[in-house]
Amino acid sequence: MTTTLPAQPAPTPPTPRPGPGTRLRVGVLTTSATLHAVLARQCTAAGHPPIVHATPRVYRSNGDPEADRERLAAIAGQVHGTPVVSAHARELATRLDKFDLDVLVAYGYPTLVPPDALATPRVGVLNLHSSRLPDLRGAAPVPAAILRGDRELWGTAHLMDARYDAGPVVVQRPLLELPAWCTYDEGHETITEALVGLLPTALALLARGFAGTRQDEGRATYAELPPEADRASIDLARPVAEVQARMRFARWMGRTPHTRVHGHPYRLGRPHLRPGPGRTPIPCANAHLWVEECTPILDHENAARAQARPSTRSSPPVQTTDAAPAHHRSAASIGGSVSVDGPNASGKTTLMLGLARAFRVPGLDTGPTYRAAAAYAIPQGVPPADLARHLTVVVRPGLPQRLLWRGVDTLDDDLFGPRASANISQVAGDPQWREAIRAIHAQVCARHRDIVVVGRDVAPTLLPDATLSVFLDADPQVRRARRELQWADHPERPVHVDALSPRDLATRAWITEHRPQARRLDLDTTTMRIDEVLDSVRRALPG
């Protein structure tokens, strides 16, 4: 969000005078010890080593003299014997006058430099700014550029005058492509290194007497940010590009974006404009946005907590189709088969795909096979005994499975369409259909020693001797919210989410009774992110 400033006549800055010779007497004006070190390194590499480092007094030390002394000591430790001065803005000119400077290089100085300090160096005060001035003047050009949807970040080295970021431009160029999804802590060092890379060219131009190019006041804009309370709230009634930019901005500001879908609050992860593995569609004003995480939040207090707890990893939602490869085990193998049982929308499929991708093993979701029989076999008169001749399940390491009917991929519109819905109870309740489907799944498992299989009754009927038997559960309210979000653009699909059925309770009891404690894991995923679920299962794997 930017505000265009009205064009106004600007006072002509004094003509800078070139320093003597080609080696400038340079000072550095910035805040942290790290920035002093970075600027000193660039100036020195350009042939103009700093002769003094200046920093604002008690900057961010709450007026504590001891804290100020510690900060000065840290700066001194980075600049290796170069004098360090600390001064209030009103004292800056007096403290720097004795160093007879040609140029004072400034970056991140928190206030306007007073006129007498601007006049102290012979050439002027050279400021570094992360935008294409006069665009995005002010203290927050990077988040403002992200919020505006910019993909490229520019940098400017300009001579300061009495206004914010308004003096003559010495050098200006594109710096880098803005990170698609990162926080300030993750990205600011890269941006700083790119920005200070302007210094060698800028100092060389100043040494030759270049006075800079006047900025066009008619093109001036000022970086403005939303109020603190609104920085993570995402309005899906906006166009998709604006929603994506707002989410990127929230992430940069260290917040986790959140929104409401069908009245339910959700925490959102990295956004994309196209579908892909592990991405959930989110309806915006003019199109869908695809996000890597879309986790239900139970209440408004949790929504507030989500704003304050950014996740450093992109964690797919419990109901999506893939998971980030962030949970690799040191061993090359998962160590055998893993069964995952539980009610619908408890996180079974996402866990399966997360493990499959992390360990590069196949994953089998047994549920779609029942729907394929209901959608294709029964309407076409195929009996249970012939099902395996027409239906093929293809599993691949680290990738979602494929379901082929007579050699052609099945369609979700068919698997969840009216024919499947009309026949699914018959398939699930008929022992012949259940056995035919179990036999197909058993053949898949027999071909793969290492495999993750999810569904209902997997542990007792398909993998009774699994390396690990997992049972997932979650609060019905949360499971319903997950399913409603998953099918937000398919209102024709009914959402049936109840408490644990007798079938689920029987499976859980079987696991408790027949599997050793070291070979079973029972998880309630109500408040868990998928990365936390994956970590819990990874730790439970034997070996």
HELIX and SHEET records of a PDB file:
HELIX    1   1 ALA A   33  ALA A   45  1                                  13    
HELIX    2   2 PRO A   65  VAL A   79  1                                  15    
HELIX    3   3 ALA A   89  GLU A   91  5                                   3    
HELIX    4   4 LEU A   92  ASP A   97  1                                   6    
HELIX    5   5 PRO A  115  LEU A  118  1                                   4    
HELIX    6   6 PRO A  141  ARG A  148  1                                   8    
HELIX    7   7 TYR A  184  VAL A  196  1                                  13    
HELIX    8   8 LEU A  199  ALA A  207  1                                   9    
HELIX    9   9 GLU A  217  ARG A  219  5                                   3    
HELIX   10  10 GLU A  228  ASP A  230  5                                   3    
HELIX   11  11 VAL A  240  TRP A  252  1                                  13    
HELIX   12  12 HIS A  300  ALA A  308  1                                   9    
HELIX   13  13 LYS A  348  PHE A  359  1                                  12    
HELIX   14  14 GLY A  367  ALA A  372  1                                   6    
HELIX   15  15 ALA A  373  ALA A  377  3                                   5    
HELIX   16  16 PRO A  384  ASP A  386  5                                   3    
HELIX   17  17 LEU A  387  HIS A  390  1                                   4    
HELIX   18  18 ASP A  412  LEU A  415  1                                   4    
HELIX   19  19 PRO A  418  GLY A  429  1                                  12    
HELIX   20  20 PRO A  431  ALA A  446  1                                  16    
HELIX   21  21 VAL A  458  THR A  461  1                                   4    
HELIX   22  22 PRO A  476  GLN A  486  1                                  11    
HELIX   23  23 PRO A  502  HIS A  514  1                                  13    
HELIX   24  24 GLN A  517  ARG A  519  5                                   3    
HELIX   25  25 ILE A  530  ALA A  540  1                                  11    
SHEET    1   A 2 THR A   2  THR A   4  0                                        
SHEET    2   A 2 THR A 221  ALA A 223 -1                                        
SHEET    1   B 7 VAL A  84  ALA A  87  0                                        
SHEET    2   B 7 PRO A  50  PRO A  56  1                                        
SHEET    3   B 7 VAL A  26  LEU A  29  1                                        
SHEET    4   B 7 VAL A 103  ALA A 106  1                                        
SHEET    5   B 7 GLY A 124  HIS A 129  1                                        
SHEET    6   B 7 GLU A 152  LEU A 159 -1                                        
SHEET    7   B 7 VAL A 169  GLU A 177 -1                                        
SHEET    1   C 3 HIS A 258  VAL A 261  0                                        
SHEET    2   C 3 HIS A 264  LEU A 268 -1                                        
SHEET    3   C 3 CYS A 294  PRO A 296 -1                                        
SHEET    1   D 3 PRO A 271  HIS A 272  0                                        
SHEET    2   D 3 HIS A 288  VAL A 291 -1                                        
SHEET    3   D 3 THR A 280  PRO A 283 -1                                        
SHEET    1   E 5 GLY A 363  ASP A 365  0                                        
SHEET    2   E 5 ILE A 451  GLY A 455  1                                        
SHEET    3   E 5 SER A 337  ASP A 341  1                                        
SHEET    4   E 5 LEU A 468  ASP A 473  1                                        
SHEET    5   E 5 ARG A 520  ASP A 524  1                                        
SHEET    1   F 3 LEU A 391  ARG A 396  0                                        
SHEET    2   F 3 LEU A 399  TRP A 405 -1                                        
SHEET    3   F 3 VAL A 408  ASP A 409 -1                                        
END                                                                             
